[in-house]
Amino acid sequence: MADADEHETAEVDESGDVVGDEGADGDTGTLTDTYVAAIQHELVDLPPETTRVGVVRQPTRWFHGAVDENRPELGPPTDLLESFRQREEDMKMRGLCEEGAHNAAWDEVEFEEAYREHLEESADAQAALEDLESRLAEGESLALVCYENTEKKRCHRTVLREVLSERSP
């Protein structure tokens, strides 16, 4: 089994990985991320005490069975998703492979910037971020979960993990 993309709340190094920064007493929770299929097919080894937090705006019925809770306010806003999906389909029609179309559309719609803006400007997203930060500070370990396998495709989940890490002392 592969490990989830595991990171303790801390800083991002030059490679984009999060570097652990547990408090002196060691009770800061860990922050990881993975995708739902990895959980369903046991491709990821999450410690049993880890709370699986879905970050999907419109989850399918089967998604709920793989997570402990879902925070739709941390999913990308609907207009951004629609714009992204349209560009992705356009790219596929031009002959790009699925991963290439996905990542090119991500760049064209400036997905990361728009998603970060959503997290900063949405009161609901801010409240959810504060809740997750508090839980991490209290020692709870969290795994952010959505649909994308980030081995070849970009995902908002990775951006969200970075935002939470940047906000942590």
VOPAGU-2260 file (C-alpha; in pm, 1 decimal, decimal comma):
REM VOPAGU-2260
SITE   aa  ch    i         X         Y         Z
SITE  MET   A    0       0,0       0,0       0,0
SITE  ALA   A    1     116,8     350,0     -75,3
SITE  ASP   A    2     117,1     620,2     186,9
SITE  ALA   A    3    -107,8     919,3     144,9
SITE  ASP   A    4      57,4    1247,4      60,8
SITE  GLU   A    5     133,0    1304,2     428,2
SITE  HIS   A    6     236,4    1635,0     569,5
SITE  GLU   A    7     229,3    1784,0     912,4
SITE  THR   A    8     107,8    2139,7     929,4
SITE  ALA   A    9     414,4    2345,7     845,0
SITE  GLU   A   10     603,9    2511,6     561,7
SITE  VAL   A   11     636,3    2430,5     193,9
SITE  ASP   A   12     993,3    2365,6      77,4
SITE  GLU   A   13    1135,3    2450,4    -267,1
SITE  SER   A   14    1012,1    2120,3    -414,6
SITE  GLY   A   15     655,1    2195,7    -310,2
SITE  ASP   A   16     652,1    1938,2     -31,4
SITE  VAL   A   17     532,4    2035,5     311,4
SITE  VAL   A   18     793,5    2010,3     583,6
SITE  GLY   A   19     674,9    1897,3     928,7
SITE  ASP   A   20     676,1    2145,9    1213,0
SITE  GLU   A   21     519,1    1979,5    1514,7
SITE  GLY   A   22     490,1    2184,5    1827,2
SITE  ALA   A   23     743,0    2120,0    2103,1
SITE  ASP   A   24     489,9    1905,2    2285,9
SITE  GLY   A   25     422,6    1707,5    1967,6
SITE  ASP   A   26      46,7    1737,0    1971,3
SITE  THR   A   27      -8,4    1900,8    1635,0
SITE  GLY   A   28    -213,5    1674,2    1410,2
SITE  THR   A   29     -92,4    1563,0    1070,6
SITE  LEU   A   30    -241,8    1686,3     746,1
SITE  THR   A   31    -249,8    1446,5     451,6
SITE  ASP   A   32    -441,6    1419,6     129,6
SITE  THR   A   33    -553,6    1139,0     -96,7
SITE  TYR   A   34    -821,4    1049,6    -348,1
SITE  VAL   A   35   -1136,1     849,4    -292,5
SITE  ALA   A   36   -1046,3     556,4    -521,9
SITE  ALA   A   37    -724,1     504,9    -324,1
SITE  ILE   A   38    -933,0     466,5      -8,4
SITE  GLN   A   39   -1192,2     242,3    -173,2
SITE  HIS   A   40    -931,8      11,4    -326,9
SITE  GLU   A   41    -700,9      17,3     -23,9
SITE  LEU   A   42    -419,1     180,9    -219,6
SITE  VAL   A   43    -345,3     419,0      66,7
SITE  ASP   A   44    -249,0     344,7     425,1
SITE  LEU   A   45    -415,8     603,4     646,7
SITE  PRO   A   46    -374,7     558,3    1021,5
SITE  PRO   A   47    -710,8     457,1    1172,6
SITE  GLU   A   48    -727,2     772,0    1387,9
SITE  THR   A   49    -712,6     996,8    1079,0
SITE  THR   A   50   -1037,3    1178,8    1002,0
SITE  ARG   A   51   -1112,2    1159,9     628,8
SITE  VAL   A   52   -1246,6    1500,8     526,2
SITE  GLY   A   53   -1410,0    1522,6     185,9
SITE  VAL   A   54   -1359,9    1855,8       9,0
SITE  VAL   A   55   -1607,5    1803,1    -274,0
SITE  ARG   A   56   -1875,4    2053,8    -370,6
SITE  GLN   A   57   -2115,6    1796,5    -519,9
SITE  PRO   A   58   -2033,2    1450,9    -384,4
SITE  THR   A   59   -2179,1    1134,5    -528,3
SITE  ARG   A   60   -2371,9     900,8    -297,3
SITE  TRP   A   61   -2084,4     654,8    -285,9
SITE  PHE   A   62   -1836,3     929,3    -189,5
SITE  HIS   A   63   -1995,6     965,9     154,5
SITE  GLY   A   64   -1912,6     604,5     241,0
SITE  ALA   A   65   -1540,4     669,5     193,9
SITE  VAL   A   66   -1514,1     981,1     411,6
SITE  ASP   A   67   -1603,5    1070,1     769,1
SITE  GLU   A   68   -1739,0    1411,3     670,7
SITE  ASN   A   69   -1758,5    1636,4     366,2
SITE  ARG   A   70   -1689,7    2011,2     359,5
SITE  PRO   A   71   -1845,4    2127,7      29,6
SITE  GLU   A   72   -1753,2    2488,7     105,3
SITE  LEU   A   73   -1389,0    2387,0      48,5
SITE  GLY   A   74   -1463,4    2246,9    -295,8
SITE  PRO   A   75   -1399,7    2476,3    -592,5
SITE  PRO   A   76   -1689,0    2713,5    -667,2
SITE  THR   A   77   -1937,3    2593,7    -928,0
SITE  ASP   A   78   -1852,0    2862,9   -1184,6
SITE  LEU   A   79   -1480,9    2776,0   -1167,4
SITE  LEU   A   80   -1555,3    2403,9   -1206,4
SITE  GLU   A   81   -1783,2    2469,2   -1504,6
SITE  SER   A   82   -1527,2    2692,0   -1675,4
SITE  PHE   A   83   -1253,1    2437,3   -1610,5
SITE  ARG   A   84   -1457,7    2141,7   -1736,5
SITE  GLN   A   85   -1554,2    2327,1   -2055,8
SITE  ARG   A   86   -1190,7    2411,6   -2131,9
SITE  GLU   A   87   -1089,2    2052,9   -2051,7
SITE  GLU   A   88   -1347,5    1917,3   -2298,1
SITE  ASP   A   89   -1230,9    2166,8   -2562,4
SITE  MET   A   90    -873,0    2045,9   -2516,2
SITE  LYS   A   91    -978,2    1681,5   -2548,6
SITE  MET   A   92   -1163,6    1764,3   -2870,3
SITE  ARG   A   93    -836,3    1907,8   -3001,4
SITE  GLY   A   94    -670,4    1572,4   -2938,5
SITE  LEU   A   95    -499,0    1620,5   -2604,6
SITE  CYS   A   96    -489,7    1318,3   -2375,1
SITE  GLU   A   97    -699,6    1327,4   -2058,8
SITE  GLU   A   98    -414,2    1433,6   -1829,4
SITE  GLY   A   99    -281,0    1687,2   -2079,3
SITE  ALA   A  100    -625,7    1839,6   -2129,6
SITE  HIS   A  101    -685,2    1850,6   -1754,9
SITE  ASN   A  102    -358,0    2027,4   -1676,2
SITE  ALA   A  103    -377,9    2265,1   -1974,8
SITE  ALA   A  104    -731,8    2366,4   -1875,5
SITE  TRP   A  105    -609,7    2416,7   -1516,7
SITE  ASP   A  106    -352,4    2665,7   -1645,3
SITE  GLU   A  107    -584,4    2841,5   -1891,4
SITE  VAL   A  108    -857,0    2915,3   -1637,6
SITE  GLU   A  109    -593,7    3006,2   -1375,3
SITE  PHE   A  110    -752,0    2749,2   -1147,0
SITE  GLU   A  111    -510,4    2776,5    -855,4
SITE  GLU   A  112    -535,5    3155,1    -836,9
SITE  ALA   A  113    -916,3    3149,0    -864,2
SITE  TYR   A  114    -945,7    2875,4    -601,7
SITE  ARG   A  115    -715,2    3058,7    -359,5
SITE  GLU   A  116    -926,1    3371,2    -413,3
SITE  HIS   A  117   -1240,3    3170,0    -331,2
SITE  LEU   A  118   -1082,1    3044,7      -8,8
SITE  GLU   A  119    -989,2    3401,7      90,2
SITE  GLU   A  120   -1320,4    3566,4      -0,6
SITE  SER   A  121   -1583,4    3308,7      94,6
SITE  ALA   A  122   -1701,2    3341,1     454,9
SITE  ASP   A  123   -1808,0    2974,9     452,7
SITE  ALA   A  124   -1467,0    2862,7     325,5
SITE  GLN   A  125   -1292,2    3078,5     587,0
SITE  ALA   A  126   -1502,6    2924,2     864,5
SITE  ALA   A  127   -1422,2    2573,3     739,3
SITE  LEU   A  128   -1049,1    2654,5     717,8
SITE  GLU   A  129   -1053,9    2790,0    1072,9
SITE  ASP   A  130   -1230,2    2473,8    1192,5
SITE  LEU   A  131    -972,9    2245,4    1027,5
SITE  GLU   A  132    -685,2    2459,2    1160,0
SITE  SER   A  133    -824,4    2436,7    1510,9
SITE  ARG   A  134    -865,9    2061,1    1488,8
SITE  LEU   A  135    -508,3    2019,2    1364,0
SITE  ALA   A  136    -378,6    2242,2    1644,5
SITE  GLU   A  137    -565,8    2024,1    1895,7
SITE  GLY   A  138    -383,9    1716,8    1762,9
SITE  GLU   A  139    -644,0    1568,4    1528,8
SITE  SER   A  140    -499,2    1412,4    1214,1
SITE  LEU   A  141    -686,2    1493,8     893,6
SITE  ALA   A  142    -678,9    1358,3     538,4
SITE  LEU   A  143    -828,3    1579,9     266,6
SITE  VAL   A  144   -1015,5    1366,3      12,3
SITE  CYS   A  145   -1157,3    1431,1    -334,7
SITE  TYR   A  146   -1170,2    1249,7    -668,9
SITE  GLU   A  147    -843,5    1332,0    -851,1
SITE  ASN   A  148    -534,8    1114,1    -846,2
SITE  THR   A  149    -262,9    1380,4    -835,1
SITE  GLU   A  150       5,4    1155,9    -980,7
SITE  LYS   A  151     -61,5    1308,1   -1325,8
SITE  LYS   A  152    -336,7    1566,2   -1270,9
SITE  ARG   A  153    -350,8    1883,3   -1067,0
SITE  CYS   A  154    -613,2    1911,9    -794,9
SITE  HIS   A  155    -759,0    2174,6    -563,6
SITE  ARG   A  156    -693,9    1937,0    -273,3
SITE  THR   A  157    -319,3    1999,4    -304,3
SITE  VAL   A  158    -374,7    2376,3    -308,1
SITE  LEU   A  159    -601,5    2345,2      -4,1
SITE  ARG   A  160    -335,4    2147,9     182,3
SITE  GLU   A  161     -81,5    2421,5     100,7
SITE  VAL   A  162    -320,9    2694,3     219,8
SITE  LEU   A  163    -379,0    2514,7     549,9
SITE  SER   A  164      -4,2    2465,1     593,9
SITE  GLU   A  165      65,6    2832,3     516,1
SITE  ARG   A  166    -189,8    2941,6     777,6
SITE  SER   A  167     -45,8    2724,1    1054,1
SITE  PRO   A  168     200,0    2886,4    1295,8
